[in-house]
Amino acid sequence: MSRTSAVGLLVDTRQALVADMHDKPAHEAERSQQMIHEVERLLLDVRVGRTREFKLEFPNRMHVIVSD
């Protein structure tokens, strides 16, 4: 997947997590908040080229390899 597509995927994933978090009870929202933080960090790493491969568990499980 291109770097641009990977960044777009991570942005979409973050938005889905935020939307999903609002529908959950407080104790489950903490886990969603942690996942959002992890996706934000991954987004920065992919954007600057520090990460070339990653896995996502939400909303669908996938393995992504980033190409230049």
C-alpha positions in Angstrom: 0.0 0.0 0.0 1.3 3.5 -0.8 2.3 5.7 2.1 -0.6 8.1 1.2 -3.1 5.3 1.3 -1.7 4.0 4.6 -2.0 7.4 6.2 -5.6 7.7 4.9 -6.4 4.3 6.3 -5.1 5.3 9.7 -7.0 8.6 9.7 -10.2 6.6 8.8 -9.4 4.1 11.5 -9.0 6.9 14.1 -12.3 8.4 13.1 -14.1 5.1 13.4 -12.5 4.5 16.9 -13.7 8.0 18.1 -17.2 7.4 16.8 -17.2 3.9 18.4 -16.0 5.2 21.7 -19.0 7.5 22.1 -21.3 4.5 22.0 -19.6 2.5 24.7 -19.8 2.5 28.5 -17.0 4.4 30.4 -15.0 1.2 31.3 -14.9 0.2 27.6 -14.1 3.8 26.5 -10.7 3.6 28.3 -9.7 0.8 25.9 -10.9 2.7 22.9 -8.9 5.8 24.1 -5.8 3.6 24.3 -6.4 2.3 20.8 -6.8 5.9 19.5 -3.5 6.9 21.1 -1.8 3.9 19.4 -3.3 4.7 16.0 -2.2 8.4 16.4 1.3 7.3 17.2 1.3 4.9 14.3 0.0 7.6 12.0 2.9 9.9 12.8 5.4 7.0 12.4 4.0 6.0 9.0 3.8 9.6 7.8 7.5 10.3 8.5 8.7 6.9 7.2 9.7 5.3 10.5 7.2 2.4 10.1 6.9 0.4 6.9 4.7 -2.5 8.3 1.8 -2.6 10.8 -1.3 -4.5 11.8 -4.7 -3.1 12.6 -7.4 -4.9 14.7 -10.2 -2.3 14.2 -12.5 -2.0 12.4 -11.2 -5.0 10.4 -8.1 -7.1 11.1 -5.4 -6.4 8.5 -1.7 -6.4 7.9 -0.3 -3.4 5.9 3.0 -3.1 4.2 3.9 0.5 3.2 5.7 1.1 -0.1 7.2 4.4 -1.2 
